[in-house]
Amino acid sequence: MNVRRVVTGHNAQGHAVFVNDDLLPPVTAGLLPGVEFHRVWGADATQQFPNAGALPAAPFYFPPIGGFRFGLFTLPPAGTALPNEPLDAAAALKELDDKLPGLVQYLEPDAPGMHTTPTVDIDLVLSGEVVLELDNGATTTLRPGDSVVQNGTRHRWRNEGTRAATIAFFICGADHARFR
């Protein structure tokens, strides 16, 4: 899926203008076959207006305290084939970190998909069906229109359905005792 991003800003007179209208191709990585990420917008600091609408600095996948991110991720359906060739784990982790800086540090190698981040995540399922699992094994199934607010919890997503599932997210950086 390509995601269209329309950006507004202000001209020299302070009037609202359209400054950008582009398609964002998905970010993919060999370590996560079939998974797509779209990094739509984010900032690491409070925004000041008026401004020209330039993309703020937000180099890492997850924001710091006071920062935010908006994007989408798509999970492939259950049973998506893995690559036939052997995976070079070090190279695959480097590729993922190069494409989505900072994401790898929160992944748990001994519990695939499980992660905890110092963020408040507001997620909305746009299509498909996903299962959200918490660290105690509790699960809930989410369908289009369902939302979840995650408050720094350890969790993982999985798609047990027969078609891809896409989730929109808004993430705010937060103070988390685990990361002090």
Number of C-alpha atoms within 10 A of each C-alpha: 12 10 15 12 12 12 16 15 17 16 15 9 7 12 9 15 13 13 14 14 11 11 13 15 14 17 14 17 20 17 18 14 14 16 20 18 21 19 19 17 16 23 20 20 15 10 10 6 10 14 14 17 17 11 12 13 12 18 13 17 19 23 23 19 15 14 20 24 22 18 18 20 17 22 25 23 20 13 10 14 10 13 10 6 6 7 12 10 11 8 12 15 16 15 16 19 17 13 16 19 15 16 17 16 10 14 16 12 10 7 10 9 15 17 21 19 24 23 24 19 22 16 20 20 22 18 18 21 23 24 16 16 18 16 14 8 8 9 14 9 14 21 17 15 11 14 16 13 14 16 16 19 17 14 19 18 16 17 22 18 16 13 15 19 24 25 24 17 21 18 22 23 20 19 15 16 8 9 8 6
